[in-house]
Amino acid sequence: MASEGYSGDAIAALLFMQSSATTMDVYSALNSSPWTAESFGADQRRSKALKEYVTHAVVYSMGYAIVAGILAQSRYAWWIVLSALATNVYLIWLYMRAMRRGRAAGSSDWANN
């Protein structure tokens, strides 16, 4: 007879999704948006600050995912870290592309300096 309740697979899937959502939340808390990054991409000071906050987001979210994987203590724990890593790779690419587009457009003065 099958056991009642959630299976390890279902819980692992939820942890995988939560790891990605947490990574997205960290970027929301520490950065504004790719649109904002594109809007000031030509401003060297703001571009440097964006890179610093992206680094903070990567370190925080990966640390969070690694701890979650350790706490999960299952064969699926590495999926938590993989989910955060994949989300970080995507978001780094997205923010850096936005910054390059802003630099190419010469966008730097949409807000007060």
N, C-alpha and C positions, 0 to 999 in steps of 0.2 A: 504494500500500500504506500502511495506517495505521501510524503509528510506535508502537513498543512503549513500555510504561511508563505513567506517569500523565499525564493531560492537564492543561492549564492550568485547565480547569473543575473537575476533581477536586481539584486542589491549592487552588484558590480556595475551594471548598466546605469543605475542611478548615481553611483559615485563617479562614474565617468562623466556623465552629464553635469554633475555638480562641480567637478573640477574645472571644466570649461567655463561654466557660469561664474565661478569664483574668480577665475582669471579675467573674464570680461568686467566683473565688478571692480577689481583692483585697478584696471585701466580707467574705468569711469571715475574712480575716486582720485587717482593720481594724475590723470591727463584730462583734457577737455574732450576733443574729438578729432578724427582725421580731417574733418572740414575746417576746424579751427587751425590745425597744423598747416593745412594748405593755404589758409588765408594769411599766414604770416611767415611762410617759408623762406622769404628772402631776408628776413631780419635775423642776422647772425646770433644775436644775444638770445632771442626767443627760440631759435633752432637748437642752440646749445642746451637751453633749459629743457626743451622737449626731450632731447636725447637722455638727459639726466633722469627725467621722470619716467621715461620708458624703461631705463635700467632699473630704477626702483621697483617698477611694476613687475618686471621679469623676476628679480630676486625675491620679492615678497611672494608672488604667486607660485613660483617654483618651490620655495621653502614650505609654503602652506600645503602644496600638493604632496611633497615628499613626506611631511609629517602625517598627512591624512593617509598616505599609502602605508606608512609604518603602523599607524593605529588600526588600519583595516585588517592587518594580519591575515591576508588570504592570498591565494594564488592569483587573484585578480588585481592586487594592489598596484602593480606596475601600470595598469590601465589608467589609474588616477593621474599618475605622473605623466604618462604619454598624452593624455587629454590636455593637461595644462601646457605641456611642451608644444603640442600642435597649435593650440590657441595662441601661445606666445609667438611662435614663428609667424603665424598669419598676421597678428596685430603689429609686430615689429615691421613686417613688410608693408602693411597698410599705412602706418604712420610715416615711415621713411619715404614711401612713394608720395604721400601727401606733401611732405616737406620739399621733396625734389620738384613737384609740380608748382608749389608756391614760389620756389626759387626761380624756376623757369619763367613764371608769370610776372616776377618782380613784386610779388605781394609782400608788403612789409608795413604799411601805414594805415591799416584799417582801424586800429585802436590807438589810444594814447600811448606815447612812448615813455 
